[in-house]
Amino acid sequence: MSRLLFAMLMLLSACAPQEYFRTNISVKPCLANAGADCSAANLVVNPQDGYTLGFVEFDDDGRFYDQRQADALLNNLQASQQPQYVVLYTHGWHHNAKDSDNNVRRFKESLRDIKLRNPHYRVVGIYLGWRGETVETPWLRALTFWERRSVSERLGQKQFLDFLLNVEAVVKHDANPDNRLLTIGHSLGASVMLNALQPVWLQRLQQERGDQARFGDLVLLVNPAIEARRFADLRTAVRRVAATNRLAHANPLVVVASSEADTITKNMFTYSRAVPAWFESVLDPIEQVDIPGASQWDLAATAVGHYRGFITHRLEAIDPALKTQTCHLDSAIASKPTGSDRNIASAAVLRVADGLQLRPVKEAWMADPLWVVQTDRFVLPNHGFMAQKPFWCFIEAALSLAASHG
């Protein structure tokens, strides 16, 4: 029996991938496209594509793999003498900070495109790596979802949250007022971000800080693997503050974007939550949410982006063949709104790119700064998003509007 157990342990250890990848840690960036091997570097500068990319990796409890990664990146941000466009990104399931990871590659391409659209900014990407992939054997990989989901709910604490707040302090507080801070979480990475930032938002709202409750300029959760129930507390707090007129305008505080074609969060997520949601809704009153007319099971089993009662907008491709890489933002959303236009959500339709429009749903509260945007299958054809150029036009439009706060 002991031999069998030993053999099984050896098999599982052989299946486990490398945990951390950015082990060549230095305050001096590695120069990409200069013949250097930057695959293990924590800080990379790409002069040709015009961006800086930093990696900070965390263990399952939200602790730094090596704090020198974070220190080097924060020092790099502080040393900048020009306006910075900073993108914080947290990946989801089956991903990590390995240089060959598809998310790493797509993130580099996204930073290149951001620089092309914003040539006057110093573009900095911050890739927050965690163990989204723990097993490399194909038939075992699917079984890790529940365990990785549990990790995503506790990861956004301790040093992970401290790092987010430090980045915000460097980029947004007592810094160049033109600086931009965009925070993105994808799939289980969105769960990490919500877990980390929801207490921050709630505290700031309780302090009656109104529009200043935002983190950075905008937080975007794309195809989030998050049950609607976990979004409810923030939604309630925002509406309470808005009711006392302490929210100056409806510029987006958080944007949730989910595709109607995303079968992972639309179907698989609900299947995985079906039984636990029943027990939680019936046997655990602490987990219940007080929303009139809402089914406790639906709130616990449905991903937030697919919960119909929370959806505020539809993002639609007018032309299904839309392939543009150029964003032509509607002036109403690209510039700071004034007068009656301050409530941008009340507009009938907004053009955020050629052939791409954003419209509010009829049932939505028009002053809601929590946008839950449902996209059609032409905008986001699956669970991913980074390769979809028109969707980035929407991101830029929402960021432009959010950055006009205050």
Secondary structure, DSSP 4 states (H G I P E B T S, - for coil): -HHHHHHHHHHHHHHPPPS----B--SSPEETTTT---TTBSEEEETTTTEEEEEEEB-TTS-BS-HHHHHHHHHHHHT--S-EEEEEEE--TT--S-TT-HHHHHHHHHHHHHHHH-TTSEEEEEEEE--S----SHHHHGGGHHHHHHHHHHHSSHHHHHHHHHHHHHHHSSS-TT-EEEEEEETHHHHHHHHHHHHHHHHHHHTT-GGGGSSSSEEEEES---BTHHHHHHHHHHHHHHHTT-S-----SEEEEEETT-HIIIIIHHHHHHHHHHHHHHH-GGG----TT--HHHHHHSBGGG-GGG--EEEEESSTT---------HHHHS---GGGG-GGGSS-EEEETTEEEEE-TTS-TT-SEEEEEE-TTT--SS--TT-HHHHHHHHHHHHHHTT--
